[in-house]
Amino acid sequence: MTKKISVQQLKPGMFVADLGSEWMAHPFLRSSFSVKDEATIRKIVEAGIHEVYIDPEKGIDAPDAPTRQEVVRQLDAEMHQAVGAPAPAPRVSAAEEMGRAKKVHSEANKIIHNIMHDVRLGKQVSVEAVEPVVERVTESILRNGGALLSLCQVKNKDDYTFQHSVSVCTLLVAFCHAVGLDDATVRLAGVGGMLHDIGKVRMPDAVLNKPGRLTEDEFDTMKRHVVESKNILEQTAGIAEVSMQIAYEHHERYDGSGYAQGLKGDQISRMGQMAAICDVYDAITSNRVYHQGMAPHEALRKIFEWSKFHFNPALVQQFLRTIGIYPVGTLVMLESGRVGVVLDQYHENLLQPLVRVFYDSKSRQYIPPQELDLAKPVGAGGADRIVSHETPEKWGIDPSRYR
């Protein structure tokens, strides 16, 4: 049973089970290892890590430290409280929007693929090529963000860089809309999200496509993509300052532990702070060759936990309301023992979504699919509640078949 401690409590002889940090943002080849000396502790601190999880069965214990289960219960309670405010109301259902969202998602991936290919050949970025697809992303989000956001959860490992760019664009557009930014700013944010990683085209293929953890030297090389993005966009006609802030600041951290400038707090633009949250959320939910992506609810919990240091806590709470505790496509367990997939969220109450149940966990049998509106009372299709998120792997279920 792992426990959470501050880095000040770390001692040689302890076993770190989880660095409590974004897996792509620390210089260690592994996230779990034995702490052999004070030098290892200094390296952890220098990486901007404030808290870690230790395994008392493999090393020295910290008797008074909370267990992971206790931490999770506390975080879940705080998150549920944080999403109490309503989110923007969708214009249509997620099901109605899904067909259009698929076309927008496919088009956006083709556009960013072509743009990155052109930049590799020495051509300039064409903002005019990006703006129309950002407009369509925005329109889809305004109709119902759940549809397009759910498509962003599924990625092909070979096309990660392109799909990540589309996902950050989509997340940022939804986020900006949810916090009430004007239409022009929302669209500039979408352009910035689409182009935020453009500098990766100048990274060595051996580093960019390495099928394993990066070494410290490779990690330092990869971090240069932020500066390269800035260099490329500074030569781009028609690029807005807001869009450039996203590209240059999305790896900055609220406590000053990020890069490329080591900005802290409100030295980071508000858009840069928002882009950092979107970038990390999509990265940690994505499967890579050497990393299994987290389920959306786990990623939201991690970002909420990290907001203590790495992100603006107020913006993280707004991001939770944007995505929702139970995003469209999430697999959930109901109090009745039935398992279902979230079909849609209600802006009035993000904790009681529309769910399609199709599996009985007690009998371990599939049941006739049934839609449940958890916001409705007994006798009107409700009278059940979500008790936990579930992973498709646990039940051997593909939720997309039932949406």
Secondary structure, 3 states (H helix, E strand, C coil): CCEEEEHHHCCCCCEEEECCCCCCCCCCCCCCEECCCHHHHHHHHHCCCCEEEECCCCCCCCCCCCEHHHHHHHHHHHHHHHCCCCCCCCCCCHHHHHHHHHHHHHHHHHHHHHHHHHHHCCCCCCHHHHHHHHHHHHHHHHHHHHHHHHHCCCCCHHHHHHHHHHHHHHHHHHHHHHCCCCHHHHHHHHHHHHHCCHHHHHCCHHHHCCCCCCCHHHHHHHHCHHHHHHHHHHCCCCCCHHHHHHHHHCCCCCCCCCCCCCCCHHHCCHHHHHHHHHHHHHHHCCCECCECCCCHHHHHHHHHHHCCCCCCHHHHHHHHHHHCCCCCCCEEEECCCEEEEEEEEECCEEEEEEEEEEEECCCCEEEEEEEEECCCCCCCCCCCCEEEECCHHHHCCCHHHHC
